[in-house]
Amino acid sequence: MREKRQPALFLNPVFKQMIWGGNRLGTEWKYQIPGDHVGECWAVSARQGGDCTVKNGIYKGYTLSELWEKKPELFGNMGLDRFPLLIKILDAKKDLSIQVHPDDTYANLHENGSLGKAEWWYVLDCPENAEMVFGHNARNKEELSDMINNGRWKEFIRKISVKKGDIIQNEPGTVHAITAGLLLLEVQQNSDITYRVYDYDRLSDGKLRQLHIKESLDVITVPARPEAECREKTDGLPQNKLNLLISCEFYKIWKLDITTPFVMKQDQPFMIMSVIEGEGLIDGQKIQKGDHFILPAEYGEAYLQGNMQIIISTCNPEK
Protein backbone atom coordinates (compact mmCIF):
# COMPACT_ATOMS: atom_id res chain seq x y z
CA MET A 1 0.00 0.00 0.00
CA ARG A 2 1.52 3.31 -1.06
CA GLU A 3 2.54 5.84 1.56
CA LYS A 4 0.16 8.75 1.94
CA ARG A 5 1.39 12.29 1.42
CA GLN A 6 -0.27 13.25 4.72
CA PRO A 7 -1.50 10.94 7.50
CA ALA A 8 -5.07 10.68 8.73
CA LEU A 9 -5.54 12.80 11.86
CA PHE A 10 -7.21 10.76 14.61
CA LEU A 11 -8.53 12.99 17.39
CA ASN A 12 -9.15 12.70 21.12
CA PRO A 13 -12.71 13.83 21.87
CA VAL A 14 -13.62 16.35 24.59
CA PHE A 15 -16.66 15.68 26.82
CA LYS A 16 -19.05 18.21 28.28
CA GLN A 17 -21.22 17.51 31.32
CA MET A 18 -24.70 19.03 31.09
CA ILE A 19 -27.74 19.06 33.37
CA TRP A 20 -29.61 17.24 30.58
CA GLY A 21 -26.84 14.72 29.75
CA GLY A 22 -26.66 10.97 30.36
CA ASN A 23 -24.16 8.11 30.21
CA ARG A 24 -24.85 6.45 26.85
CA LEU A 25 -21.60 7.76 25.40
CA GLY A 26 -19.88 5.52 27.93
CA THR A 27 -22.17 2.49 27.97
CA GLU A 28 -22.99 2.30 24.25
CA TRP A 29 -20.11 4.15 22.59
CA LYS A 30 -17.36 3.00 24.96
CA TYR A 31 -15.85 6.42 25.45
CA GLN A 32 -14.07 7.10 28.74
CA ILE A 33 -16.53 9.72 29.95
CA PRO A 34 -16.00 11.81 33.11
CA GLY A 35 -19.41 11.22 34.72
CA ASP A 36 -23.04 10.19 34.32
CA HIS A 37 -24.29 13.52 32.95
CA VAL A 38 -22.29 13.85 29.73
CA GLY A 39 -24.45 15.62 27.17
CA GLU A 40 -21.89 16.35 24.47
CA CYS A 41 -18.91 14.68 22.90
CA TRP A 42 -16.93 17.29 20.99
CA ALA A 43 -15.46 14.83 18.53
CA VAL A 44 -13.82 17.27 16.11
CA SER A 45 -13.36 20.69 17.66
CA ALA A 46 -10.93 23.58 17.46
CA ARG A 47 -12.70 25.73 20.06
CA GLN A 48 -11.16 27.14 23.21
CA GLY A 49 -12.34 24.98 26.10
CA GLY A 50 -12.75 22.01 23.80
CA ASP A 51 -9.78 21.87 21.44
CA CYS A 52 -9.25 18.26 20.32
CA THR A 53 -5.70 16.87 20.24
CA VAL A 54 -4.22 14.48 17.69
CA LYS A 55 -3.89 10.93 19.07
CA ASN A 56 -0.84 9.65 17.24
CA GLY A 57 1.52 10.01 14.32
CA ILE A 58 3.80 12.91 13.41
CA TYR A 59 1.30 15.48 14.72
CA LYS A 60 0.60 13.71 18.02
CA GLY A 61 -0.25 16.21 20.77
CA TYR A 62 -1.05 19.08 18.43
CA THR A 63 -4.44 20.69 18.95
CA LEU A 64 -6.67 21.03 15.95
CA SER A 65 -6.53 24.82 16.21
CA GLU A 66 -2.71 24.69 16.21
CA LEU A 67 -2.67 22.58 13.06
CA TRP A 68 -5.19 24.90 11.39
CA GLU A 69 -2.93 27.87 12.13
CA LYS A 70 0.50 26.32 11.55
CA LYS A 71 -0.21 23.72 8.85
CA PRO A 72 -2.93 25.27 6.65
CA GLU A 73 -1.86 23.05 3.76
CA LEU A 74 -3.42 20.10 5.63
CA PHE A 75 -6.80 21.75 5.11
CA GLY A 76 -6.45 22.99 1.56
CA ASN A 77 -5.16 26.48 2.44
CA MET A 78 -8.72 27.77 2.76
CA GLY A 79 -7.74 31.17 4.14
CA LEU A 80 -10.39 31.16 6.90
CA ASP A 81 -9.55 32.62 10.30
CA ARG A 82 -10.69 29.50 12.19
CA PHE A 83 -11.46 25.83 11.62
CA PRO A 84 -14.98 26.11 10.21
CA LEU A 85 -16.80 23.08 11.65
CA LEU A 86 -17.58 21.43 14.97
CA ILE A 87 -18.65 17.77 15.13
CA LYS A 88 -20.53 16.52 18.20
CA ILE A 89 -22.46 13.56 19.51
CA LEU A 90 -25.35 14.61 21.75
CA ASP A 91 -26.92 12.39 24.43
CA ALA A 92 -30.10 13.92 25.82
CA LYS A 93 -31.27 12.10 28.93
CA LYS A 94 -33.59 15.05 29.62
CA ASP A 95 -35.22 17.69 27.43
CA LEU A 96 -33.01 20.59 26.35
CA SER A 97 -34.20 24.18 26.61
CA ILE A 98 -36.25 25.76 23.83
CA GLN A 99 -33.61 27.71 21.92
CA VAL A 100 -32.56 29.43 18.71
CA HIS A 101 -29.24 30.31 17.03
CA PRO A 102 -28.30 33.51 15.16
CA ASP A 103 -26.90 33.74 11.66
CA ASP A 104 -23.42 35.00 10.78
CA THR A 105 -24.49 38.62 10.36
CA TYR A 106 -26.22 38.90 13.74
CA ALA A 107 -23.54 36.95 15.60
CA ASN A 108 -20.72 38.99 14.08
CA LEU A 109 -22.43 42.23 15.12
CA HIS A 110 -23.67 41.23 18.58
CA GLU A 111 -21.34 38.39 19.71
CA ASN A 112 -17.82 39.81 19.30
CA GLY A 113 -17.29 38.64 15.74
CA SER A 114 -18.52 35.08 16.29
CA LEU A 115 -19.84 32.91 13.52
CA GLY A 116 -23.54 32.15 13.51
CA LYS A 117 -24.70 28.61 14.09
CA ALA A 118 -26.23 26.48 11.39
CA GLU A 119 -26.32 22.82 12.39
CA TRP A 120 -27.29 19.46 10.93
CA TRP A 121 -28.38 16.34 12.78
CA TYR A 122 -28.33 12.64 12.05
CA VAL A 123 -30.59 10.70 14.45
CA LEU A 124 -28.41 7.89 15.79
CA ASP A 125 -31.10 6.56 18.12
CA CYS A 126 -34.40 7.63 19.65
CA PRO A 127 -37.38 6.19 21.51
CA GLU A 128 -40.38 4.83 19.66
CA ASN A 129 -42.75 7.62 18.60
CA ALA A 130 -40.08 10.23 19.42
CA GLU A 131 -40.70 13.92 18.84
CA MET A 132 -38.56 17.02 19.04
CA VAL A 133 -39.36 20.71 19.16
CA PHE A 134 -38.75 22.18 15.73
CA GLY A 135 -40.37 25.39 14.59
CA HIS A 136 -43.23 27.37 16.10
CA ASN A 137 -46.82 28.39 15.41
CA ALA A 138 -46.59 32.19 15.41
CA ARG A 139 -47.87 33.69 12.16
CA ASN A 140 -46.11 37.04 12.42
CA LYS A 141 -43.70 39.03 14.62
CA GLU A 142 -46.48 40.51 16.74
CA GLU A 143 -47.89 37.08 17.56
CA LEU A 144 -44.37 35.77 18.19
CA SER A 145 -43.70 38.53 20.73
CA ASP A 146 -47.03 38.01 22.47
CA MET A 147 -46.63 34.24 22.72
CA ILE A 148 -43.12 34.48 24.18
CA ASN A 149 -43.61 37.46 26.49
CA ASN A 150 -46.85 36.04 27.90
CA GLY A 151 -45.61 32.45 28.21
CA ARG A 152 -48.09 30.93 25.74
CA TRP A 153 -45.75 27.97 25.33
CA LYS A 154 -48.28 25.26 24.41
CA GLU A 155 -49.57 27.42 21.57
CA PHE A 156 -46.10 28.54 20.54
CA ILE A 157 -44.13 25.28 20.40
CA ARG A 158 -44.34 22.97 17.38
CA LYS A 159 -43.16 19.37 17.56
CA ILE A 160 -42.19 17.00 14.75
CA SER A 161 -41.81 13.23 14.82
CA VAL A 162 -38.34 11.75 14.29
CA LYS A 163 -36.98 8.26 13.68
CA LYS A 164 -33.54 6.66 13.69
CA GLY A 165 -31.73 7.58 10.49
CA ASP A 166 -33.60 10.85 9.95
CA ILE A 167 -31.58 13.94 9.00
CA ILE A 168 -32.53 17.47 9.95
CA GLN A 169 -31.06 20.80 8.82
CA ASN A 170 -31.40 23.35 11.61
CA GLU A 171 -31.08 26.76 9.98
CA PRO A 172 -30.26 29.84 12.09
CA GLY A 173 -33.48 31.41 13.30
CA THR A 174 -35.21 28.05 13.87
CA VAL A 175 -36.83 27.47 17.27
CA HIS A 176 -35.81 23.98 18.42
CA ALA A 177 -35.19 21.67 21.35
CA ILE A 178 -33.72 18.17 21.47
CA THR A 179 -35.90 15.96 23.65
CA ALA A 180 -35.17 13.19 26.15
CA GLY A 181 -33.93 9.94 24.64
CA LEU A 182 -32.49 11.39 21.44
CA LEU A 183 -28.92 10.52 20.48
CA LEU A 184 -27.65 12.67 17.60
CA LEU A 185 -24.57 13.25 15.49
CA GLU A 186 -24.28 16.99 14.91
CA VAL A 187 -22.32 18.85 12.24
CA GLN A 188 -22.33 22.60 12.87
CA GLN A 189 -20.53 25.83 12.26
CA ASN A 190 -17.70 26.49 14.68
CA SER A 191 -19.83 28.51 17.08
CA ASP A 192 -21.32 28.13 20.53
CA ILE A 193 -23.91 30.94 20.40
CA THR A 194 -27.26 29.76 21.73
CA TYR A 195 -30.20 31.90 22.83
CA ARG A 196 -32.58 30.28 25.32
CA VAL A 197 -36.22 31.13 24.73
CA TYR A 198 -37.69 28.95 27.50
CA ASP A 199 -36.28 26.39 29.94
CA TYR A 200 -39.38 24.94 31.65
CA ASP A 201 -38.49 27.02 34.75
CA ARG A 202 -35.80 24.47 35.66
CA LEU A 203 -33.21 25.28 38.30
CA SER A 204 -29.45 24.89 37.94
CA ASP A 205 -27.55 25.25 41.24
CA GLY A 206 -30.75 26.57 42.75
CA LYS A 207 -31.21 29.33 40.17
CA LEU A 208 -33.19 29.76 36.96
CA ARG A 209 -30.95 29.57 33.92
CA GLN A 210 -30.52 32.76 31.92
CA LEU A 211 -32.96 33.39 29.08
CA HIS A 212 -32.26 35.55 26.03
CA ILE A 213 -35.68 36.93 25.11
CA LYS A 214 -34.59 40.06 23.24
CA GLU A 215 -32.00 38.23 21.18
CA SER A 216 -34.44 35.40 20.45
CA LEU A 217 -37.10 37.82 19.23
CA ASP A 218 -34.46 39.48 17.04
CA VAL A 219 -33.40 36.29 15.27
CA ILE A 220 -36.38 33.88 15.17
CA THR A 221 -37.60 33.34 11.61
CA VAL A 222 -41.33 34.08 11.18
CA PRO A 223 -43.24 32.21 9.95
CA ALA A 224 -41.42 28.95 10.63
CA ARG A 225 -40.37 26.63 7.83
CA PRO A 226 -43.22 24.23 6.91
CA GLU A 227 -43.10 20.97 8.86
CA ALA A 228 -42.91 18.89 5.67
CA GLU A 229 -39.54 20.51 4.83
CA CYS A 230 -37.93 19.89 8.21
CA ARG A 231 -36.54 16.36 7.94
CA GLU A 232 -35.52 13.70 5.44
CA LYS A 233 -35.07 9.95 5.70
CA THR A 234 -31.96 7.98 4.81
CA ASP A 235 -33.66 4.57 4.48
CA GLY A 236 -32.70 2.65 1.37
CA LEU A 237 -29.57 4.55 0.40
CA PRO A 238 -27.28 2.44 -1.80
CA GLN A 239 -24.38 0.74 -0.03
CA ASN A 240 -20.71 1.16 -0.95
CA LYS A 241 -21.41 4.57 -2.45
CA LEU A 242 -20.91 8.14 -1.27
CA ASN A 243 -24.46 9.41 -0.75
CA LEU A 244 -24.63 13.21 -0.58
CA LEU A 245 -27.06 14.17 2.19
CA ILE A 246 -26.71 17.95 2.11
CA SER A 247 -24.68 20.65 0.42
CA CYS A 248 -25.18 24.17 1.73
CA GLU A 249 -22.97 27.23 2.14
CA PHE A 250 -21.55 25.92 5.42
CA TYR A 251 -20.90 22.22 4.83
CA LYS A 252 -21.24 19.16 2.63
CA ILE A 253 -22.17 15.85 4.25
CA TRP A 254 -22.25 12.30 2.90
CA LYS A 255 -23.20 8.90 4.28
CA LEU A 256 -21.17 5.83 3.38
CA ASP A 257 -22.31 2.29 4.24
CA ILE A 258 -19.41 -0.12 3.72
CA THR A 259 -20.09 -3.83 3.16
CA THR A 260 -17.42 -4.63 0.54
CA PRO A 261 -13.96 -3.13 -0.14
CA PHE A 262 -14.36 0.44 -1.35
CA VAL A 263 -11.91 3.00 -2.76
CA MET A 264 -12.77 6.61 -1.96
CA LYS A 265 -11.07 9.61 -3.51
CA GLN A 266 -10.29 12.44 -1.08
CA ASP A 267 -10.83 15.47 -3.33
CA GLN A 268 -12.04 17.99 -0.72
CA PRO A 269 -10.05 20.55 1.35
CA PHE A 270 -10.40 17.98 4.15
CA MET A 271 -12.82 15.17 4.99
CA ILE A 272 -14.02 14.51 8.53
CA MET A 273 -14.85 10.83 8.98
CA SER A 274 -17.20 9.83 11.82
CA VAL A 275 -17.76 6.09 12.26
CA ILE A 276 -21.29 5.72 13.64
CA GLU A 277 -21.68 1.93 13.42
CA GLY A 278 -19.56 -1.18 12.93
CA GLU A 279 -15.83 -1.57 12.38
CA GLY A 280 -13.31 -2.07 9.63
CA LEU A 281 -10.07 -0.76 8.15
CA ILE A 282 -8.91 2.36 6.37
CA ASP A 283 -5.65 1.78 4.52
CA GLY A 284 -4.94 -1.12 6.86
CA GLN A 285 -5.62 0.85 10.06
CA LYS A 286 -8.44 -0.37 12.30
CA ILE A 287 -11.40 1.95 12.80
CA GLN A 288 -14.59 1.39 14.75
CA LYS A 289 -17.76 2.99 16.04
CA GLY A 290 -16.88 6.22 17.87
CA ASP A 291 -13.72 7.00 15.91
CA HIS A 292 -13.46 10.46 14.34
CA PHE A 293 -10.58 11.43 12.10
CA ILE A 294 -9.67 13.86 9.35
CA LEU A 295 -8.32 12.96 5.93
CA PRO A 296 -6.20 16.00 5.01
CA ALA A 297 -5.91 17.64 1.61
CA GLU A 298 -3.88 15.57 -0.86
CA TYR A 299 -4.45 12.40 1.16
CA GLY A 300 -5.26 10.72 -2.12
CA GLU A 301 -7.35 7.55 -2.32
CA ALA A 302 -8.59 5.83 0.82
CA TYR A 303 -9.08 2.07 0.79
CA LEU A 304 -11.90 1.04 3.13
CA GLN A 305 -13.08 -2.44 4.07
CA GLY A 306 -15.28 -3.95 6.75
CA ASN A 307 -18.88 -3.51 7.78
CA MET A 308 -19.57 0.01 9.00
CA GLN A 309 -21.47 3.25 8.56
CA ILE A 310 -19.59 6.53 8.24
CA ILE A 311 -20.79 10.14 8.12
CA ILE A 312 -18.35 12.30 6.14
CA SER A 313 -18.34 16.08 6.34
CA THR A 314 -16.32 19.00 4.99
CA CYS A 315 -16.47 22.77 4.72
CA ASN A 316 -18.07 23.83 1.48
CA PRO A 317 -15.18 25.38 -0.49
CA GLU A 318 -17.64 27.33 -2.65
CA LYS A 319 -18.69 29.52 0.29
C-alpha positions as CSV (number, residue, x, y, z in Angstrom):
1,M,0.0,0.0,0.0
2,R,1.5,3.3,-1.1
3,E,2.5,5.8,1.6
4,K,0.2,8.7,1.9
5,R,1.4,12.3,1.4
6,Q,-0.3,13.2,4.7
7,P,-1.5,10.9,7.5
8,A,-5.1,10.7,8.7
9,L,-5.5,12.8,11.9
10,F,-7.2,10.8,14.6
11,L,-8.5,13.0,17.4
12,N,-9.1,12.7,21.1
13,P,-12.7,13.8,21.9
14,V,-13.6,16.3,24.6
15,F,-16.7,15.7,26.8
16,K,-19.1,18.2,28.3
17,Q,-21.2,17.5,31.3
18,M,-24.7,19.0,31.1
19,I,-27.7,19.1,33.4
20,W,-29.6,17.2,30.6
21,G,-26.8,14.7,29.8
22,G,-26.7,11.0,30.4
23,N,-24.2,8.1,30.2
24,R,-24.9,6.5,26.8
25,L,-21.6,7.8,25.4
26,G,-19.9,5.5,27.9
27,T,-22.2,2.5,28.0
28,E,-23.0,2.3,24.2
29,W,-20.1,4.2,22.6
30,K,-17.4,3.0,25.0
31,Y,-15.8,6.4,25.4
32,Q,-14.1,7.1,28.7
33,I,-16.5,9.7,30.0
34,P,-16.0,11.8,33.1
35,G,-19.4,11.2,34.7
36,D,-23.0,10.2,34.3
37,H,-24.3,13.5,33.0
38,V,-22.3,13.8,29.7
39,G,-24.4,15.6,27.2
40,E,-21.9,16.4,24.5
41,C,-18.9,14.7,22.9
42,W,-16.9,17.3,21.0
43,A,-15.5,14.8,18.5
44,V,-13.8,17.3,16.1
45,S,-13.4,20.7,17.7
46,A,-10.9,23.6,17.5
47,R,-12.7,25.7,20.1
48,Q,-11.2,27.1,23.2
49,G,-12.3,25.0,26.1
50,G,-12.8,22.0,23.8
51,D,-9.8,21.9,21.4
52,C,-9.2,18.3,20.3
53,T,-5.7,16.9,20.2
54,V,-4.2,14.5,17.7
55,K,-3.9,10.9,19.1
56,N,-0.8,9.7,17.2
57,G,1.5,10.0,14.3
58,I,3.8,12.9,13.4
59,Y,1.3,15.5,14.7
60,K,0.6,13.7,18.0
61,G,-0.3,16.2,20.8
62,Y,-1.0,19.1,18.4
63,T,-4.4,20.7,19.0
64,L,-6.7,21.0,15.9
65,S,-6.5,24.8,16.2
66,E,-2.7,24.7,16.2
67,L,-2.7,22.6,13.1
68,W,-5.2,24.9,11.4
69,E,-2.9,27.9,12.1
70,K,0.5,26.3,11.6
71,K,-0.2,23.7,8.9
72,P,-2.9,25.3,6.6
73,E,-1.9,23.0,3.8
74,L,-3.4,20.1,5.6
75,F,-6.8,21.8,5.1
76,G,-6.5,23.0,1.6
77,N,-5.2,26.5,2.4
78,M,-8.7,27.8,2.8
79,G,-7.7,31.2,4.1
80,L,-10.4,31.2,6.9
81,D,-9.6,32.6,10.3
82,R,-10.7,29.5,12.2
83,F,-11.5,25.8,11.6
84,P,-15.0,26.1,10.2
85,L,-16.8,23.1,11.7
86,L,-17.6,21.4,15.0
87,I,-18.6,17.8,15.1
88,K,-20.5,16.5,18.2
89,I,-22.5,13.6,19.5
90,L,-25.3,14.6,21.7
91,D,-26.9,12.4,24.4
92,A,-30.1,13.9,25.8
93,K,-31.3,12.1,28.9
94,K,-33.6,15.0,29.6
95,D,-35.2,17.7,27.4
96,L,-33.0,20.6,26.4
97,S,-34.2,24.2,26.6
98,I,-36.3,25.8,23.8
99,Q,-33.6,27.7,21.9
100,V,-32.6,29.4,18.7
101,H,-29.2,30.3,17.0
102,P,-28.3,33.5,15.2
103,D,-26.9,33.7,11.7
104,D,-23.4,35.0,10.8
105,T,-24.5,38.6,10.4
106,Y,-26.2,38.9,13.7
107,A,-23.5,37.0,15.6
108,N,-20.7,39.0,14.1
109,L,-22.4,42.2,15.1
110,H,-23.7,41.2,18.6
111,E,-21.3,38.4,19.7
112,N,-17.8,39.8,19.3
113,G,-17.3,38.6,15.7
114,S,-18.5,35.1,16.3
115,L,-19.8,32.9,13.5
116,G,-23.5,32.1,13.5
117,K,-24.7,28.6,14.1
118,A,-26.2,26.5,11.4
119,E,-26.3,22.8,12.4
120,W,-27.3,19.5,10.9
121,W,-28.4,16.3,12.8
122,Y,-28.3,12.6,12.0
123,V,-30.6,10.7,14.4
124,L,-28.4,7.9,15.8
125,D,-31.1,6.6,18.1
126,C,-34.4,7.6,19.7
127,P,-37.4,6.2,21.5
128,E,-40.4,4.8,19.7
129,N,-42.8,7.6,18.6
130,A,-40.1,10.2,19.4
131,E,-40.7,13.9,18.8
132,M,-38.6,17.0,19.0
133,V,-39.4,20.7,19.2
134,F,-38.8,22.2,15.7
135,G,-40.4,25.4,14.6
136,H,-43.2,27.4,16.1
137,N,-46.8,28.4,15.4
138,A,-46.6,32.2,15.4
139,R,-47.9,33.7,12.2
140,N,-46.1,37.0,12.4
141,K,-43.7,39.0,14.6
142,E,-46.5,40.5,16.7
143,E,-47.9,37.1,17.6
144,L,-44.4,35.8,18.2
145,S,-43.7,38.5,20.7
146,D,-47.0,38.0,22.5
147,M,-46.6,34.2,22.7
148,I,-43.1,34.5,24.2
149,N,-43.6,37.5,26.5
150,N,-46.9,36.0,27.9
151,G,-45.6,32.4,28.2
152,R,-48.1,30.9,25.7
153,W,-45.7,28.0,25.3
154,K,-48.3,25.3,24.4
155,E,-49.6,27.4,21.6
156,F,-46.1,28.5,20.5
157,I,-44.1,25.3,20.4
158,R,-44.3,23.0,17.4
159,K,-43.2,19.4,17.6
160,I,-42.2,17.0,14.8
161,S,-41.8,13.2,14.8
162,V,-38.3,11.7,14.3
163,K,-37.0,8.3,13.7
164,K,-33.5,6.7,13.7
165,G,-31.7,7.6,10.5
166,D,-33.6,10.8,10.0
167,I,-31.6,13.9,9.0
168,I,-32.5,17.5,10.0
169,Q,-31.1,20.8,8.8
170,N,-31.4,23.3,11.6
171,E,-31.1,26.8,10.0
172,P,-30.3,29.8,12.1
173,G,-33.5,31.4,13.3
174,T,-35.2,28.1,13.9
175,V,-36.8,27.5,17.3
176,H,-35.8,24.0,18.4
177,A,-35.2,21.7,21.4
178,I,-33.7,18.2,21.5
179,T,-35.9,16.0,23.6
180,A,-35.2,13.2,26.2
181,G,-33.9,9.9,24.6
182,L,-32.5,11.4,21.4
183,L,-28.9,10.5,20.5
184,L,-27.7,12.7,17.6
185,L,-24.6,13.2,15.5
186,E,-24.3,17.0,14.9
187,V,-22.3,18.9,12.2
188,Q,-22.3,22.6,12.9
189,Q,-20.5,25.8,12.3
190,N,-17.7,26.5,14.7
191,S,-19.8,28.5,17.1
192,D,-21.3,28.1,20.5
193,I,-23.9,30.9,20.4
194,T,-27.3,29.8,21.7
195,Y,-30.2,31.9,22.8
196,R,-32.6,30.3,25.3
197,V,-36.2,31.1,24.7
198,Y,-37.7,28.9,27.5
199,D,-36.3,26.4,29.9
200,Y,-39.4,24.9,31.6
201,D,-38.5,27.0,34.8
202,R,-35.8,24.5,35.7
203,L,-33.2,25.3,38.3
204,S,-29.4,24.9,37.9
205,D,-27.5,25.2,41.2
206,G,-30.8,26.6,42.8
207,K,-31.2,29.3,40.2
208,L,-33.2,29.8,37.0
209,R,-30.9,29.6,33.9
210,Q,-30.5,32.8,31.9
211,L,-33.0,33.4,29.1
212,H,-32.3,35.5,26.0
213,I,-35.7,36.9,25.1
214,K,-34.6,40.1,23.2
215,E,-32.0,38.2,21.2
216,S,-34.4,35.4,20.5
217,L,-37.1,37.8,19.2
218,D,-34.5,39.5,17.0
219,V,-33.4,36.3,15.3
220,I,-36.4,33.9,15.2
221,T,-37.6,33.3,11.6
222,V,-41.3,34.1,11.2
223,P,-43.2,32.2,9.9
224,A,-41.4,28.9,10.6
225,R,-40.4,26.6,7.8
226,P,-43.2,24.2,6.9
227,E,-43.1,21.0,8.9
228,A,-42.9,18.9,5.7
229,E,-39.5,20.5,4.8
230,C,-37.9,19.9,8.2
231,R,-36.5,16.4,7.9
232,E,-35.5,13.7,5.4
233,K,-35.1,10.0,5.7
234,T,-32.0,8.0,4.8
235,D,-33.7,4.6,4.5
236,G,-32.7,2.6,1.4
237,L,-29.6,4.6,0.4
238,P,-27.3,2.4,-1.8
239,Q,-24.4,0.7,0.0
240,N,-20.7,1.2,-0.9
241,K,-21.4,4.6,-2.5
242,L,-20.9,8.1,-1.3
243,N,-24.5,9.4,-0.7
244,L,-24.6,13.2,-0.6
245,L,-27.1,14.2,2.2
246,I,-26.7,18.0,2.1
247,S,-24.7,20.7,0.4
248,C,-25.2,24.2,1.7
249,E,-23.0,27.2,2.1
250,F,-21.5,25.9,5.4
251,Y,-20.9,22.2,4.8
252,K,-21.2,19.2,2.6
253,I,-22.2,15.9,4.2
254,W,-22.2,12.3,2.9
255,K,-23.2,8.9,4.3
256,L,-21.2,5.8,3.4
257,D,-22.3,2.3,4.2
258,I,-19.4,-0.1,3.7
259,T,-20.1,-3.8,3.2
260,T,-17.4,-4.6,0.5
261,P,-14.0,-3.1,-0.1
262,F,-14.4,0.4,-1.4
263,V,-11.9,3.0,-2.8
264,M,-12.8,6.6,-2.0
265,K,-11.1,9.6,-3.5
266,Q,-10.3,12.4,-1.1
267,D,-10.8,15.5,-3.3
268,Q,-12.0,18.0,-0.7
269,P,-10.1,20.6,1.3
270,F,-10.4,18.0,4.1
271,M,-12.8,15.2,5.0
272,I,-14.0,14.5,8.5
273,M,-14.9,10.8,9.0
274,S,-17.2,9.8,11.8
275,V,-17.8,6.1,12.3
276,I,-21.3,5.7,13.6
277,E,-21.7,1.9,13.4
278,G,-19.6,-1.2,12.9
279,E,-15.8,-1.6,12.4
280,G,-13.3,-2.1,9.6
281,L,-10.1,-0.8,8.2
282,I,-8.9,2.4,6.4
283,D,-5.6,1.8,4.5
284,G,-4.9,-1.1,6.9
285,Q,-5.6,0.8,10.1
286,K,-8.4,-0.4,12.3
287,I,-11.4,1.9,12.8
288,Q,-14.6,1.4,14.8
289,K,-17.8,3.0,16.0
290,G,-16.9,6.2,17.9
291,D,-13.7,7.0,15.9
292,H,-13.5,10.5,14.3
293,F,-10.6,11.4,12.1
294,I,-9.7,13.9,9.3
295,L,-8.3,13.0,5.9
296,P,-6.2,16.0,5.0
297,A,-5.9,17.6,1.6
298,E,-3.9,15.6,-0.9
299,Y,-4.4,12.4,1.2
300,G,-5.3,10.7,-2.1
301,E,-7.3,7.6,-2.3
302,A,-8.6,5.8,0.8
303,Y,-9.1,2.1,0.8
304,L,-11.9,1.0,3.1
305,Q,-13.1,-2.4,4.1
306,G,-15.3,-3.9,6.7
307,N,-18.9,-3.5,7.8
308,M,-19.6,0.0,9.0
309,Q,-21.5,3.2,8.6
310,I,-19.6,6.5,8.2
311,I,-20.8,10.1,8.1
312,I,-18.3,12.3,6.1
313,S,-18.3,16.1,6.3
314,T,-16.3,19.0,5.0
315,C,-16.5,22.8,4.7
316,N,-18.1,23.8,1.5
317,P,-15.2,25.4,-0.5
318,E,-17.6,27.3,-2.7
319,K,-18.7,29.5,0.3
